[in-house]
Amino acid sequence: MRDPYSVLGVKRSAGQDEIKAAWRSLAKAVHPDQNHDDPNATVRFTEAGRAYDLLRDPDKRSRYDRQQREAELRRM
C-alpha cells in the first residue's frame, strides 16, 4: 500500500478532523458509482478506505508512524 498520508493528501501532522474531511472528499471523488467509465475507480476507492482506516485509529496510526521511522533509520 502506498503511504496513507499521500493517498489522502494530508500532512503527517494532520488532526483527526482533517483526515476525516480529506477521506470524505476523496471518497466522493473516486467512488465507483461516480466514475462508471474508470476501471481503476474501485481500486482507488479501496485504497482511500484502507488509508483512512489506518489513520483514523490512533493506535494503528502510531504503530505505522513508528514503523516508518524505524525503516528510514535502517536505510541510513
N, C-alpha and C positions, 0 to 999 in steps of 0.2 A: 504494500500500500504506500502511496505517496505520503509525504508529510501532511498530516491533517490540518495543520495551520495554513499551509499553502492551498490545500483543497478548498477550505472555507474562505480564504483570503483575509485572514486576521493575523495580527502580530502575536508573538508568544506571550506578551503581557496582557492580552485581551481578557476582559472580565466575562463572567458567565452571560450577562445580558447581551454583550457584543457578539459573543459566539452564537447565541441562540438567534439573534437577529440575522447574522450572516448566513446561518444554516437555513432559516426560513426563506430568505431571499433567493439563495442558490437553489433550494428545493423547488421553489415555484418556477424558476427559470429553466431548470433541466428536467423537470418532471416528464416522464414518458407520455402522459396524456396531452401535454402541451407541445410535444415535439414528435408528432407521428412520423414525420419523414426522416428522423435522425435515428439510425440504427444503434448509435452509441449512447442514446439518452438514458437507457436503463442502467448502463454501466456507470455513467456519471452520477446518476441519482443514487445508486447504491453506494458509490464511493463517498458521496457527500453525507449520506446517512451513517456510514461507518466512522467517518471523521468526527461527526457530531457526537455519536455515541461515545467515542473515546474522550473527547474534550469536555463533555458536559459532566462527566463523573470526576470529581476532584481526585479520587484515589487512582483511577486509571490514567488521568492526565499527569499526575505527579510521577507515577511509575514510568510513563512514556518519556517525560522530560528527563528523568534521571538516566534512563537507558540511552537516550540520545547524547547526553553529556558524556557518559562513560564511553560510548562508541567514538566520539570525537577525540577524547583523550587517548584512546588506543591507537587512533590513526596518526597521532603526532610522533 
